[in-house]
Amino acid sequence: MVSYVRAGLLLHIITLLEISLLGALVLPLLSTKSAVPVKTPLNWGILCWLTILAIMCQLDARSRYQNYKRIKDQFMNFGFDRRVLKPLANSRCQRDAVLTAADEMGYGGRCREYYRTAGYRWYHLTPDFLFSNPRFLISWRFWKSTFFVATYPSRF
C-alpha cells in the first residue's frame, strides 16, 4: 500500500485537491439548502470536470503502480541499467514510479543522477511529447499507456 501511494504521490495529491475543491466550492452551490442556490450550467460543468479529473488521476496512479512493479522486477533481474530507465523518463509521474522502485532497491541515488544528467528537474511536470507532438493527447496509444496499462503480476 505504501508503494502504491509513493509511486503516484503527485497524482494522489492532485486528486485530494480536486476533491477538496468539489467539497468547498461546487457542492454548496448545487445544494438545495444553500441560501442562494445557483444551479447553472457552469457549476454543473465544473462539477463534471473536477470529477472526471479525479477519476483520470486515479487511473494514472494505478498505471504508474504497474510501471513501478515492472521496473522493480527489472531491477531485481538486471540490476541498475540506464536502458531500463529511459523509456519511463517521459513524464514526471513515470519518473516518480521509477524513483520509488529505485529507492526500494538501493539505486535511488544513481537513478536521480541519471535523470539530472538527462536534464530533468523536480519542476518538469508536463510530459515531453506535449511540446513536440501535442496531438498525441488524442491518440489511443496515449490513453492506453497513460490510463489503461495492463495489470502486471509482480514476480518478486
Secondary structure, 3 states (H helix, E strand, C coil): CHHHHHHCHHHHHHHHHHHHHHHHHHHHHHCCCCCCCCCCHHHHHHHHHHHHHHHHHHHHHHHHHHHHHHHHHHHHHHCCCHHHHHHHCCCHHHHHHHHHHHHHHCCHHHHHHHHHHCCCCCCCCCCCHHHHCHHHHHCHHHHHHHHCCCCCCCCC
